[in-house]
Amino acid sequence: MTNGQENDFQDENLENLDQTSAQGSTEELSLEEKLQNELANANDKYTRLFAEFDNYKKRTSKEKVELIQSASKDVLNKLLPVLDDFDRALAAMQTTQEVEAVKEGVELVNQKFRKTLTQEGLKEMENLIGQPFDPEFQEAITAIPAPTEDLKNKVIDVVEKGYFLNDKVVRFAKVVIGQ
């Protein structure tokens, strides 16, 4: 091989190498662009998902507040007739001379009020006197010497009744226990 032929051969190799690297860089560029597009799409999806979740949180907290407000509204609407009955009973007490009729009226209003509360899930703690003291349902406000030996660590008196709302304590019974 002569020097001229060698130079021509090297020139051809350089040209082939340049064309190959140009094609490779085009492929790399398109691969890079493809990856950038995928990243942009992923970021867009992430942003949309985050915004959607944020809206979901806001909507559910708003619905929760509305539910609580509407629940108390329903209970109050059920108690309004009882309030009207109390107003009528108070007005009747001002003008009537018959005490028995007023007592009956107040007793009827009391029963209606308790029935409404029971329908809403309120239940009174009953039969506590003589029962063992239970700190999960009762609050001991004082302890006195037990009148008999069998009343030690048992409820002697109920100062304030306790109540359940759907089997959950809403007010502990305040009791006196024997020591």
OpenMM code with the backbone's topology and positions (N, CA, C; nanometers):
from openmm import Vec3, app, unit

residues = "MET THR ASN GLY GLN GLU ASN ASP PHE GLN ASP GLU ASN LEU GLU ASN LEU ASP GLN THR SER ALA GLN GLY SER THR GLU GLU LEU SER LEU GLU GLU LYS LEU GLN ASN GLU LEU ALA ASN ALA ASN ASP LYS TYR THR ARG LEU PHE ALA GLU PHE ASP ASN TYR LYS LYS ARG THR SER LYS GLU LYS VAL GLU LEU ILE GLN SER ALA SER LYS ASP VAL LEU ASN LYS LEU LEU PRO VAL LEU ASP ASP PHE ASP ARG ALA LEU ALA ALA MET GLN THR THR GLN GLU VAL GLU ALA VAL LYS GLU GLY VAL GLU LEU VAL ASN GLN LYS PHE ARG LYS THR LEU THR GLN GLU GLY LEU LYS GLU MET GLU ASN LEU ILE GLY GLN PRO PHE ASP PRO GLU PHE GLN GLU ALA ILE THR ALA ILE PRO ALA PRO THR GLU ASP LEU LYS ASN LYS VAL ILE ASP VAL VAL GLU LYS GLY TYR PHE LEU ASN ASP LYS VAL VAL ARG PHE ALA LYS VAL VAL ILE GLY GLN".split()
positions = [
    Vec3(0.0832, -0.1165, 0.0000),
    Vec3(0.0000, 0.0000, 0.0000),
    Vec3(0.0880, 0.1234, 0.0000),
    Vec3(0.0437, 0.2187, -0.0773),
    Vec3(0.1208, 0.3424, -0.0856),
    Vec3(0.0678, 0.4409, 0.0158),
    Vec3(0.1416, 0.5416, 0.0380),
    Vec3(0.1009, 0.6455, 0.1337),
    Vec3(-0.0283, 0.7126, 0.0907),
    Vec3(-0.0455, 0.7325, -0.0347),
    Vec3(-0.1674, 0.7954, -0.0847),
    Vec3(-0.2892, 0.7089, -0.0587),
    Vec3(-0.2679, 0.5770, -0.0839),
    Vec3(-0.3801, 0.4862, -0.0609),
    Vec3(-0.4114, 0.4756, 0.0888),
    Vec3(-0.3046, 0.4764, 0.1695),
    Vec3(-0.3261, 0.4713, 0.3138),
    Vec3(-0.4027, 0.5934, 0.3605),
    Vec3(-0.3675, 0.7082, 0.3117),
    Vec3(-0.4356, 0.8323, 0.3514),
    Vec3(-0.5820, 0.8293, 0.3083),
    Vec3(-0.6059, 0.7790, 0.1868),
    Vec3(-0.7448, 0.7693, 0.1390),
    Vec3(-0.8247, 0.6734, 0.2279),
    Vec3(-0.7609, 0.5628, 0.2623),
    Vec3(-0.8270, 0.4631, 0.3457),
    Vec3(-0.8583, 0.5216, 0.4835),
    Vec3(-0.7654, 0.5970, 0.5418),
    Vec3(-0.7865, 0.6604, 0.6725),
    Vec3(-0.8962, 0.7658, 0.6633),
    Vec3(-0.8980, 0.8389, 0.5531),
    Vec3(-1.0011, 0.9403, 0.5361),
    Vec3(-1.1401, 0.8763, 0.5303),
    Vec3(-1.1479, 0.7627, 0.4583),
    Vec3(-1.2756, 0.6926, 0.4501),
    Vec3(-1.3197, 0.6429, 0.5883),
    Vec3(-1.2252, 0.5880, 0.6662),
    Vec3(-1.2572, 0.5409, 0.8012),
    Vec3(-1.3047, 0.6557, 0.8899),
    Vec3(-1.2385, 0.7704, 0.8792),
    Vec3(-1.2786, 0.8869, 0.9592),
    Vec3(-1.4193, 0.9322, 0.9209),
    Vec3(-1.4468, 0.9312, 0.7905),
    Vec3(-1.5802, 0.9713, 0.7452),
    Vec3(-1.6848, 0.8744, 0.7969),
    Vec3(-1.6538, 0.7422, 0.7898),
    Vec3(-1.7478, 0.6421, 0.8399),
    Vec3(-1.7695, 0.6587, 0.9907),
    Vec3(-1.6605, 0.6880, 1.0617),
    Vec3(-1.6688, 0.7067, 1.2058),
    Vec3(-1.7526, 0.8296, 1.2387),
    Vec3(-1.7323, 0.9370, 1.1636),
    Vec3(-1.8093, 1.0591, 1.1849),
    Vec3(-1.9582, 1.0354, 1.1587),
    Vec3(-1.9884, 0.9605, 1.0521),
    Vec3(-2.1279, 0.9331, 1.0196),
    Vec3(-2.1916, 0.8456, 1.1276),
    Vec3(-2.1161, 0.7466, 1.1744),
    Vec3(-2.1670, 0.6577, 1.2786),
    Vec3(-2.1912, 0.7360, 1.4073),
    Vec3(-2.0976, 0.8205, 1.4460),
    Vec3(-2.1143, 0.8973, 1.5700),
    Vec3(-2.2262, 0.9994, 1.5539),
    Vec3(-2.2435, 1.0513, 1.4334),
    Vec3(-2.3526, 1.1447, 1.4096),
    Vec3(-2.4861, 1.0716, 1.4223),
    Vec3(-2.4928, 0.9508, 1.3677),
    Vec3(-2.6153, 0.8725, 1.3793),
    Vec3(-2.6386, 0.8345, 1.5255),
    Vec3(-2.5328, 0.7963, 1.5983),
    Vec3(-2.5422, 0.7603, 1.7401),
    Vec3(-2.5875, 0.8791, 1.8234),
    Vec3(-2.5331, 0.9972, 1.7926),
    Vec3(-2.5734, 1.1143, 1.8700),
    Vec3(-2.7180, 1.1506, 1.8400),
    Vec3(-2.7628, 1.1242, 1.7178),
    Vec3(-2.9036, 1.1487, 1.6855),
    Vec3(-2.9910, 1.0523, 1.7630),
    Vec3(-2.9488, 0.9273, 1.7695),
    Vec3(-3.0234, 0.8295, 1.8461),
    Vec3(-3.0205, 0.8649, 1.9950),
    Vec3(-2.9043, 0.9066, 2.0452),
    Vec3(-2.8933, 0.9452, 2.1849),
    Vec3(-2.9798, 1.0667, 2.2132),
    Vec3(-2.9778, 1.1589, 2.1241),
    Vec3(-3.0586, 1.2781, 2.1426),
    Vec3(-3.2064, 1.2402, 2.1461),
    Vec3(-3.2471, 1.1565, 2.0558),
    Vec3(-3.3865, 1.1163, 2.0553),
    Vec3(-3.4175, 1.0351, 2.1815),
    Vec3(-3.3227, 0.9554, 2.2289),
    Vec3(-3.3408, 0.8812, 2.3531),
    Vec3(-3.3490, 0.9787, 2.4704),
    Vec3(-3.2622, 1.0800, 2.4684),
    Vec3(-3.2636, 1.1815, 2.5738),
    Vec3(-3.3953, 1.2587, 2.5713),
    Vec3(-3.4385, 1.2941, 2.4514),
    Vec3(-3.5663, 1.3647, 2.4396),
    Vec3(-3.6812, 1.2770, 2.4871),
    Vec3(-3.6730, 1.1498, 2.4535),
    Vec3(-3.7761, 1.0553, 2.4945),
    Vec3(-3.7815, 1.0466, 2.6464),
    Vec3(-3.6657, 1.0370, 2.7106),
    Vec3(-3.6607, 1.0305, 2.8560),
    Vec3(-3.7115, 1.1601, 2.9199),
    Vec3(-3.6770, 1.2735, 2.8590),
    Vec3(-3.7260, 1.4011, 2.9109),
    Vec3(-3.8779, 1.4099, 2.8985),
    Vec3(-3.9303, 1.3609, 2.7895),
    Vec3(-4.0760, 1.3603, 2.7719),
    Vec3(-4.1433, 1.2706, 2.8759),
    Vec3(-4.0834, 1.1536, 2.8997),
    Vec3(-4.1380, 1.0628, 3.0004),
    Vec3(-4.1336, 1.1264, 3.1390),
    Vec3(-4.0234, 1.1947, 3.1683),
    Vec3(-4.0110, 1.2634, 3.2967),
    Vec3(-4.1155, 1.3734, 3.3090),
    Vec3(-4.1343, 1.4488, 3.2029),
    Vec3(-4.2348, 1.5561, 3.2045),
    Vec3(-4.3741, 1.4969, 3.2251),
    Vec3(-4.4025, 1.3849, 3.1583),
    Vec3(-4.5329, 1.3197, 3.1752),
    Vec3(-4.5504, 1.2691, 3.3180),
    Vec3(-4.4452, 1.2089, 3.3729),
    Vec3(-4.4523, 1.1572, 3.5097),
    Vec3(-4.4734, 1.2726, 3.6086),
    Vec3(-4.4017, 1.3834, 3.5886),
    Vec3(-4.4186, 1.5000, 3.6757),
    Vec3(-4.5602, 1.5563, 3.6643),
    Vec3(-4.6139, 1.5588, 3.5439),
    Vec3(-4.7496, 1.6082, 3.5221),
    Vec3(-4.8509, 1.5184, 3.5938),
    Vec3(-4.8332, 1.3870, 3.5792),
    Vec3(-4.9234, 1.2935, 3.6462),
    Vec3(-4.9140, 1.3083, 3.7978),
    Vec3(-4.7913, 1.3233, 3.8476),
    Vec3(-4.7706, 1.3399, 3.9905),
    Vec3(-4.8397, 1.4669, 4.0402),
    Vec3(-4.8227, 1.5760, 3.9669),
    Vec3(-4.8828, 1.7031, 4.0060),
    Vec3(-5.0353, 1.6917, 4.0074),
    Vec3(-5.0899, 1.6298, 3.9057),
    Vec3(-5.2355, 1.6133, 3.8982),
    Vec3(-5.2864, 1.5232, 4.0113),
    Vec3(-5.2142, 1.4155, 4.0376),
    Vec3(-5.2534, 1.3240, 4.1444),
    Vec3(-5.2474, 1.3939, 4.2802),
    Vec3(-5.1432, 1.4717, 4.3015),
    Vec3(-5.1297, 1.5446, 4.4267),
    Vec3(-5.2436, 1.6446, 4.4428),
    Vec3(-5.2762, 1.7172, 4.3360),
    Vec3(-5.3859, 1.8145, 4.3407),
    Vec3(-5.5192, 1.7437, 4.3657),
    Vec3(-5.5381, 1.6303, 4.3014),
    Vec3(-5.6615, 1.5542, 4.3196),
    Vec3(-5.6736, 1.5055, 4.4640),
    Vec3(-5.5637, 1.4574, 4.5212),
    Vec3(-5.5655, 1.4117, 4.6600),
    Vec3(-5.5921, 1.5273, 4.7549),
    Vec3(-5.5325, 1.6429, 4.7283),
    Vec3(-5.5546, 1.7605, 4.8113),
    Vec3(-5.7024, 1.8011, 4.8060),
    Vec3(-5.7608, 1.7996, 4.6881),
    Vec3(-5.9033, 1.8303, 4.6744),
    Vec3(-5.9889, 1.7288, 4.7493),
    Vec3(-5.9502, 1.6019, 4.7425),
    Vec3(-6.0216, 1.4964, 4.8142),
    Vec3(-6.0194, 1.5226, 4.9650),
    Vec3(-5.9015, 1.5577, 5.0180),
    Vec3(-5.8908, 1.5851, 5.1611),
    Vec3(-5.9804, 1.7021, 5.2004),
    Vec3(-5.9779, 1.8094, 5.1204),
    Vec3(-6.0607, 1.9254, 5.1506),
    Vec3(-6.2088, 1.8907, 5.1448),
    Vec3(-6.2474, 1.8141, 5.0432),
    Vec3(-6.3879, 1.7771, 5.0264),
    Vec3(-6.4354, 1.6900, 5.1425),
    Vec3(-6.3548, 1.5905, 5.1826),
    Vec3(-6.3970, 1.5024, 5.2913),
    Vec3(-6.4026, 1.5758, 5.4252),
    Vec3(-6.3103, 1.6683, 5.4496),
    Vec3(-6.3173, 1.7430, 5.5757),
    Vec3(-6.4397, 1.8338, 5.5755),
    Vec3(-6.4723, 1.8922, 5.4617),
    Vec3(-6.5925, 1.9758, 5.4516),
    Vec3(-6.7177, 1.8913, 5.4733),
    Vec3(-6.7219, 1.7718, 5.4131),
    Vec3(-6.8363, 1.6822, 5.4305),
    Vec3(-6.8494, 1.6381, 5.5755),
    Vec3(-6.7364, 1.6170, 5.6425),
    Vec3(-6.7389, 1.5756, 5.7826),
    Vec3(-6.7994, 1.6865, 5.8693),
    Vec3(-6.7578, 1.8099, 5.8448),
    Vec3(-6.8119, 1.9232, 5.9207),
    Vec3(-6.9621, 1.9363, 5.8946),
    Vec3(-7.0016, 1.9237, 5.7680),
    Vec3(-7.1439, 1.9323, 5.7338),
    Vec3(-7.2234, 1.8199, 5.7985),
    Vec3(-7.1662, 1.7006, 5.8039),
    Vec3(-7.2344, 1.5871, 5.8660),
    Vec3(-7.2561, 1.6120, 6.0145),
    Vec3(-7.1537, 1.6635, 6.0809),
    Vec3(-7.1658, 1.6926, 6.2244),
    Vec3(-7.2714, 1.8000, 6.2465),
    Vec3(-7.2687, 1.9042, 6.1643),
    Vec3(-7.3672, 2.0112, 6.1788),
    Vec3(-7.5081, 1.9612, 6.1506),
    Vec3(-7.5235, 1.8805, 6.0483),
    Vec3(-7.6572, 1.8316, 6.0150),
    Vec3(-7.7068, 1.7310, 6.1186),
    Vec3(-7.6155, 1.6545, 6.1787),
    Vec3(-7.6561, 1.5591, 6.2823),
    Vec3(-7.7119, 1.6338, 6.4022),
    Vec3(-7.6452, 1.7389, 6.4451),
    Vec3(-7.6963, 1.8149, 6.5590),
    Vec3(-7.8259, 1.8862, 6.5204),
    Vec3(-7.8390, 1.9247, 6.3958),
    Vec3(-7.9615, 1.9896, 6.3481),
    Vec3(-8.0785, 1.8920, 6.3594),
    Vec3(-8.0573, 1.7676, 6.3198),
    Vec3(-8.1628, 1.6668, 6.3275),
    Vec3(-8.2071, 1.6432, 6.4713),
    Vec3(-8.1106, 1.6329, 6.5620),
    Vec3(-8.1439, 1.6103, 6.7026),
    Vec3(-8.2211, 1.7301, 6.7584),
    Vec3(-8.1756, 1.8495, 6.7250),
    Vec3(-8.2448, 1.9685, 6.7749),
    Vec3(-8.3862, 1.9771, 6.7196),
    Vec3(-8.4040, 1.9421, 6.5937),
    Vec3(-8.5395, 1.9425, 6.5369),
    Vec3(-8.6299, 1.8442, 6.6093),
    Vec3(-8.5757, 1.7326, 6.6540),
    Vec3(-8.6562, 1.6348, 6.7284),
    Vec3(-8.6866, 1.6826, 6.8703),
    Vec3(-8.6008, 1.7685, 6.9241),
    Vec3(-8.6214, 1.8182, 7.0601),
    Vec3(-8.7120, 1.9422, 7.0652),
    Vec3(-8.7319, 2.0084, 6.9538),
    Vec3(-8.8145, 2.1296, 6.9528),
    Vec3(-8.9584, 2.1048, 6.9994),
    Vec3(-9.0237, 1.9948, 6.9600),
    Vec3(-9.1586, 1.9712, 7.0141),
    Vec3(-9.1600, 1.9552, 7.1664),
    Vec3(-9.0552, 1.8979, 7.2206),
    Vec3(-9.0462, 1.8834, 7.3661),
    Vec3(-9.0321, 2.0213, 7.4303),
    Vec3(-8.9538, 2.1070, 7.3689),
    Vec3(-8.9384, 2.2434, 7.4194),
    Vec3(-9.0722, 2.3171, 7.4151),
    Vec3(-9.1462, 2.2974, 7.3066),
    Vec3(-9.2799, 2.3586, 7.2978),
    Vec3(-9.3707, 2.3082, 7.4100),
    Vec3(-9.3637, 2.1778, 7.4379),
    Vec3(-9.4439, 2.1211, 7.5464),
    Vec3(-9.4044, 2.1799, 7.6815),
    Vec3(-9.2755, 2.2004, 7.7042),
    Vec3(-9.2313, 2.2629, 7.8289),
    Vec3(-9.2856, 2.4047, 7.8391),
    Vec3(-9.2826, 2.4788, 7.7292),
    Vec3(-9.3366, 2.6152, 7.7306),
    Vec3(-9.4853, 2.6144, 7.7665),
    Vec3(-9.5609, 2.5217, 7.7077),
    Vec3(-9.7037, 2.5122, 7.7391),
    Vec3(-9.7242, 2.4742, 7.8861),
    Vec3(-9.6413, 2.3837, 7.9374),
    Vec3(-9.6534, 2.3423, 8.0778),
    Vec3(-9.6237, 2.4598, 8.1709),
    Vec3(-9.5216, 2.5380, 8.1387),
    Vec3(-9.4893, 2.6547, 8.2217),
    Vec3(-9.6020, 2.7570, 8.2173),
    Vec3(-9.6598, 2.7765, 8.1005),
    Vec3(-9.7714, 2.8705, 8.0890),
    Vec3(-9.8916, 2.8200, 8.1677),
    Vec3(-9.9152, 2.6885, 8.1627),
    Vec3(-10.0273, 2.6309, 8.2367),
    Vec3(-10.0058, 2.6437, 8.3867),
    Vec3(-9.8824, 2.6337, 8.4318),
    Vec3(-9.8535, 2.6456, 8.5753),
    Vec3(-9.8862, 2.7855, 8.6256),
    Vec3(-9.8774, 2.8862, 8.5397),
    Vec3(-9.9051, 3.0241, 8.5806),
    Vec3(-10.0547, 3.0482, 8.6013),
    Vec3(-10.1379, 2.9785, 8.5246),
    Vec3(-10.2803, 3.0107, 8.5267),
    Vec3(-10.3678, 2.9083, 8.5971),
    Vec3(-10.3222, 2.7868, 8.6138),
    Vec3(-10.4094, 2.6815, 8.6684),
    Vec3(-10.4022, 2.6745, 8.8197),
    Vec3(-10.5115, 2.6249, 8.8753),
    Vec3(-10.5171, 2.6032, 9.0192),
    Vec3(-10.5004, 2.4547, 9.0516),
    Vec3(-10.5141, 2.3691, 8.9496),
    Vec3(-10.5043, 2.2255, 8.9710),
    Vec3(-10.3585, 2.1802, 8.9610),
    Vec3(-10.3017, 2.1419, 9.0706),
    Vec3(-10.1631, 2.0990, 9.0756),
    Vec3(-10.1470, 1.9616, 9.0107),
    Vec3(-10.2441, 1.8745, 9.0280),
    Vec3(-10.2354, 1.7392, 8.9722),
    Vec3(-10.2283, 1.7415, 8.8203),
    Vec3(-10.3065, 1.8279, 8.7578),
    Vec3(-10.3064, 1.8366, 8.6113),
    Vec3(-10.1704, 1.8848, 8.5613),
    Vec3(-10.1107, 1.9792, 8.6316),
    Vec3(-9.9787, 2.0307, 8.5939),
    Vec3(-9.8737, 1.9218, 8.6122),
    Vec3(-9.8833, 1.8469, 8.7219),
    Vec3(-9.7893, 1.7373, 8.7451),
    Vec3(-9.7967, 1.6339, 8.6334),
    Vec3(-9.9181, 1.5986, 8.5944),
    Vec3(-9.9357, 1.5025, 8.4857),
    Vec3(-9.8762, 1.5556, 8.3554),
    Vec3(-9.9002, 1.6831, 8.3292),
    Vec3(-9.8468, 1.7437, 8.2067),
    Vec3(-9.6952, 1.7438, 8.2051),
    Vec3(-9.6348, 1.7802, 8.3175),
    Vec3(-9.4881, 1.7825, 8.3260),
    Vec3(-9.4333, 1.6409, 8.3138),
    Vec3(-9.5017, 1.5444, 8.3733),
    Vec3(-9.4582, 1.4049, 8.3629),
    Vec3(-9.4647, 1.3564, 8.2173),
    Vec3(-9.5702, 1.3953, 8.1455),
    Vec3(-9.5803, 1.3583, 8.0034),
    Vec3(-9.4671, 1.4194, 7.9214),
    Vec3(-9.4360, 1.5455, 7.9497),
    Vec3(-9.3258, 1.6111, 7.8784),
    Vec3(-9.1938, 1.5415, 7.9106),
    Vec3(-9.1732, 1.5048, 8.0360),
    Vec3(-9.0523, 1.4331, 8.0776),
    Vec3(-9.0400, 1.3005, 8.0023),
    Vec3(-9.1503, 1.2256, 7.9937),
    Vec3(-9.1482, 1.0982, 7.9222),
    Vec3(-9.1179, 1.1179, 7.7734),
    Vec3(-9.1776, 1.2195, 7.7151),
    Vec3(-9.1537, 1.2480, 7.5721),
    Vec3(-9.0074, 1.2851, 7.5482),
    Vec3(-8.9524, 1.3647, 7.6391),
    Vec3(-8.8121, 1.4062, 7.6277),
    Vec3(-8.7193, 1.2854, 7.6379),
    Vec3(-8.7422, 1.2003, 7.7362),
    Vec3(-8.6584, 1.0809, 7.7542),
    Vec3(-8.6727, 0.9843, 7.6361),
    Vec3(-8.7934, 0.9718, 7.5832),
    Vec3(-8.8151, 0.8846, 7.4676),
    Vec3(-8.7374, 0.9361, 7.3460),
    Vec3(-8.7393, 1.0663, 7.3258),
    Vec3(-8.6644, 1.1254, 7.2134),
    Vec3(-8.5154, 1.1002, 7.2293),
    Vec3(-8.4628, 1.1183, 7.3491),
    Vec3(-8.3201, 1.0938, 7.3730),
    Vec3(-8.2853, 0.9467, 7.3551),
    Vec3(-8.3737, 0.8583, 7.3987),
    Vec3(-8.3512, 0.7143, 7.3818),
    Vec3(-8.3481, 0.6773, 7.2339),
    Vec3(-8.4362, 0.7386, 7.1559),
    Vec3(-8.4382, 0.7124, 7.0116),
    Vec3(-8.3085, 0.7581, 6.9450),
    Vec3(-8.2436, 0.8572, 7.0026),
    Vec3(-8.1168, 0.9069, 6.9478),
    Vec3(-7.9971, 0.8264, 6.9980),
    Vec3(-8.0215, 0.7254, 7.0814),
    Vec3(-7.9135, 0.6370, 7.1248),
    Vec3(-7.8646, 0.6609, 7.2661),
    Vec3(-7.9261, 0.7516, 7.3395),
    Vec3(-7.8850, 0.7793, 7.4769),
    Vec3(-7.9466, 0.6762, 7.5699),
    Vec3(-7.8642, 0.6207, 7.6579),
    Vec3(-7.9119, 0.5198, 7.7520),
    Vec3(-7.8561, 0.5526, 7.8902),
    Vec3(-7.9417, 0.5443, 7.9884),
    Vec3(-7.9035, 0.5766, 8.1257),
    Vec3(-7.8380, 0.4563, 8.1921),
    Vec3(-7.7336, 0.4814, 8.2721),
    Vec3(-7.6740, 0.3758, 8.3536),
    Vec3(-7.7683, 0.3502, 8.4698),
    Vec3(-7.8101, 0.2260, 8.4844),
    Vec3(-7.9106, 0.1947, 8.5852),
    Vec3(-7.8577, 0.0956, 8.6886),
    Vec3(-7.9291, 0.0905, 8.8012),
    Vec3(-7.9035, -0.0066, 8.9074),
    Vec3(-7.7582, -0.0054, 8.9550),
    Vec3(-7.7072, 0.1116, 8.9879),
    Vec3(-7.5676, 0.1209, 9.0317),
    Vec3(-7.5521, 0.0977, 9.1823),
    Vec3(-7.6528, 0.1312, 9.2587),
    Vec3(-7.6422, 0.1190, 9.4043),
    Vec3(-7.6299, -0.0284, 9.4426),
    Vec3(-7.5244, -0.0568, 9.5216),
    Vec3(-7.4980, -0.1940, 9.5656),
    Vec3(-7.4066, -0.2699, 9.4702),
    Vec3(-7.3768, -0.2105, 9.3537),
    Vec3(-7.2886, -0.2751, 9.2567),
    Vec3(-7.1422, -0.2429, 9.2894),
    Vec3(-7.0480, -0.3283, 9.2509),
    Vec3(-6.9060, -0.2971, 9.2721),
    Vec3(-6.8671, -0.1711, 9.1934),
    Vec3(-6.7761, -0.0940, 9.2508),
    Vec3(-6.7289, 0.0276, 9.1850),
    Vec3(-6.6495, -0.0098, 9.0595),
    Vec3(-6.6831, 0.0524, 8.9475),
    Vec3(-6.6167, 0.0269, 8.8197),
    Vec3(-6.5675, 0.1599, 8.7631),
    Vec3(-6.4351, 0.1867, 8.7692),
    Vec3(-6.3837, 0.3161, 8.7231),
    Vec3(-6.3980, 0.3397, 8.5724),
    Vec3(-6.4323, 0.2370, 8.4953),
    Vec3(-6.4537, 0.2576, 8.3522),
    Vec3(-6.5870, 0.3249, 8.3236),
    Vec3(-6.6798, 0.3177, 8.4183),
    Vec3(-6.8126, 0.3754, 8.3976),
    Vec3(-6.8524, 0.4748, 8.5062),
    Vec3(-6.7770, 0.4764, 8.6167),
    Vec3(-6.8154, 0.5592, 8.7303),
    Vec3(-6.6977, 0.6432, 8.7776),
    Vec3(-6.7321, 0.7561, 8.8366),
    Vec3(-6.6320, 0.8445, 8.8953),
    Vec3(-6.6663, 0.8581, 9.0435),
    Vec3(-6.5736, 0.8166, 9.1294),
    Vec3(-6.5974, 0.8245, 9.2739),
    Vec3(-6.5672, 0.9664, 9.3199),
    Vec3(-6.6703, 1.0345, 9.3698),
    Vec3(-6.6459, 1.1713, 9.4166),
    Vec3(-6.6095, 1.1739, 9.5643),
    Vec3(-6.6496, 1.0687, 9.6352),
    Vec3(-6.6110, 1.0582, 9.7755),
    Vec3(-6.6273, 0.9134, 9.8214),
    Vec3(-6.5638, 0.8836, 9.9319),
    Vec3(-6.5772, 0.7510, 9.9930),
    Vec3(-6.6140, 0.7721, 10.1388),
    Vec3(-6.7129, 0.6967, 10.1833),
    Vec3(-6.7561, 0.7064, 10.3228),
    Vec3(-6.7468, 0.5673, 10.3850),
    Vec3(-6.7466, 0.5607, 10.5168),
    Vec3(-6.7451, 0.4284, 10.5791),
    Vec3(-6.8702, 0.3503, 10.5368),
    Vec3(-6.8501, 0.2263, 10.5007),
    Vec3(-6.9609, 0.1421, 10.4552),
    Vec3(-7.0545, 0.1119, 10.5714),
    Vec3(-7.1871, 0.1283, 10.5512),
    Vec3(-7.2825, 0.0993, 10.6591),
    Vec3(-7.2814, -0.0487, 10.6986),
    Vec3(-7.2557, -0.1350, 10.6009),
    Vec3(-7.2445, -0.2782, 10.6302),
    Vec3(-7.1193, -0.3318, 10.5615),
    Vec3(-7.0761, -0.4459, 10.6084),
    Vec3(-6.9526, -0.5052, 10.5539),
    Vec3(-6.9668, -0.5411, 10.4056),
    Vec3(-7.0852, -0.5814, 10.3633),
    Vec3(-7.1033, -0.6234, 10.2237),
    Vec3(-7.1056, -0.5053, 10.1257),
    Vec3(-7.1092, -0.3803, 10.1734),
    Vec3(-7.1087, -0.2628, 10.0849),
    Vec3(-6.9694, -0.2021, 10.0674),
    Vec3(-6.8649, -0.2675, 10.1194),
    Vec3(-6.7294, -0.2157, 10.0999),
    Vec3(-6.6926, -0.2246, 9.9522),
    Vec3(-6.6315, -0.1169, 9.8999),
    Vec3(-6.5917, -0.1036, 9.7596),
    Vec3(-6.7102, -0.1175, 9.6639),
    Vec3(-6.8273, -0.0823, 9.7123),
    Vec3(-6.9473, -0.0844, 9.6287),
    Vec3(-7.0100, 0.0544, 9.6300),
    Vec3(-7.0963, 0.0779, 9.5313),
    Vec3(-7.1639, 0.2074, 9.5193),
    Vec3(-7.2717, 0.2165, 9.6266),
    Vec3(-7.2642, 0.3248, 9.7048),
    Vec3(-7.3630, 0.3479, 9.8098),
    Vec3(-7.4686, 0.4475, 9.7630),
    Vec3(-7.4253, 0.5505, 9.6873),
    Vec3(-7.5188, 0.6529, 9.6409),
    Vec3(-7.4739, 0.7047, 9.5043),
    Vec3(-7.5708, 0.7458, 9.4244),
    Vec3(-7.5420, 0.8053, 9.2932),
    Vec3(-7.5749, 0.9537, 9.3017),
    Vec3(-7.4739, 1.0380, 9.2881),
    Vec3(-7.4927, 1.1820, 9.2956),
    Vec3(-7.5390, 1.2369, 9.1600),
    Vec3(-7.4811, 1.1846, 9.0525),
    Vec3(-7.5166, 1.2270, 8.9171),
    Vec3(-7.5191, 1.1043, 8.8277),
    Vec3(-7.6273, 1.0856, 8.7551),
    Vec3(-7.6416, 0.9677, 8.6703),
    Vec3(-7.5407, 0.9707, 8.5558),
    Vec3(-7.5024, 0.8523, 8.5119),
    Vec3(-7.4157, 0.8395, 8.3965),
    Vec3(-7.4967, 0.7970, 8.2750),
    Vec3(-7.4424, 0.8253, 8.1550),
    Vec3(-7.5155, 0.7946, 8.0323),
    Vec3(-7.4230, 0.7352, 7.9273),
    Vec3(-7.4820, 0.6472, 7.8458),
    Vec3(-7.4162, 0.5906, 7.7287),
    Vec3(-7.4789, 0.6526, 7.6043),
    Vec3(-7.3993, 0.6725, 7.5025),
    Vec3(-7.4511, 0.7089, 7.3704),
    Vec3(-7.4023, 0.6012, 7.2761),
    Vec3(-7.4949, 0.5186, 7.2297),
    Vec3(-7.4615, 0.4046, 7.1435),
    Vec3(-7.3525, 0.3177, 7.2062),
    Vec3(-7.3717, 0.2809, 7.3321),
    Vec3(-7.2833, 0.1927, 7.4093),
    Vec3(-7.1454, 0.2518, 7.4371),
    Vec3(-7.1310, 0.3822, 7.4257),
    Vec3(-7.0063, 0.4493, 7.4623),
    Vec3(-7.0399, 0.5507, 7.5717),
    Vec3(-6.9577, 0.5552, 7.6748),
    Vec3(-6.9852, 0.6447, 7.7875),
    Vec3(-6.9715, 0.7900, 7.7417),
    Vec3(-7.0799, 0.8682, 7.7613),
    Vec3(-7.0728, 1.0117, 7.7325),
    Vec3(-7.0655, 1.0925, 7.8606),
    Vec3(-7.1111, 1.0328, 7.9709),
    Vec3(-7.0950, 1.0967, 8.1011),
    Vec3(-7.0826, 0.9876, 8.2058),
    Vec3(-6.9762, 0.9949, 8.2829),
    Vec3(-6.9530, 0.8981, 8.3894),
    Vec3(-7.0503, 0.9270, 8.5047),
    Vec3(-7.0951, 0.8230, 8.5675),
    Vec3(-7.1807, 0.8393, 8.6856),
    Vec3(-7.0938, 0.8852, 8.8020),
    Vec3(-7.1396, 0.9863, 8.8736),
    Vec3(-7.0659, 1.0340, 8.9928),
    Vec3(-7.1293, 0.9649, 9.1120),
    Vec3(-7.0455, 0.8867, 9.1802),
    Vec3(-7.0978, 0.8008, 9.2869),
    Vec3(-7.0203, 0.8165, 9.4159),
    Vec3(-7.0838, 0.7713, 9.5236),
    Vec3(-7.0227, 0.7620, 9.6566),
    Vec3(-6.9993, 0.6136, 9.6822),
    Vec3(-6.8762, 0.5810, 9.7231),
    Vec3(-6.8463, 0.4385, 9.7466),
    Vec3(-6.8192, 0.4161, 9.8961),
    Vec3(-6.8401, 0.2937, 9.9367),
    Vec3(-6.8171, 0.2561, 10.0759),
    Vec3(-6.6759, 0.2013, 10.0950),
    Vec3(-6.6186, 0.2333, 10.2134),
    Vec3(-6.4849, 0.1827, 10.2454),
    Vec3(-6.4890, 0.0920, 10.3646),
] * unit.nanometer
topology = app.Topology()
chain = topology.addChain("A")
for resn in residues:
    res = topology.addResidue(resn, chain)
    for name in ("N", "CA", "C"):
        topology.addAtom(name, app.Element.getBySymbol(name[0]), res)
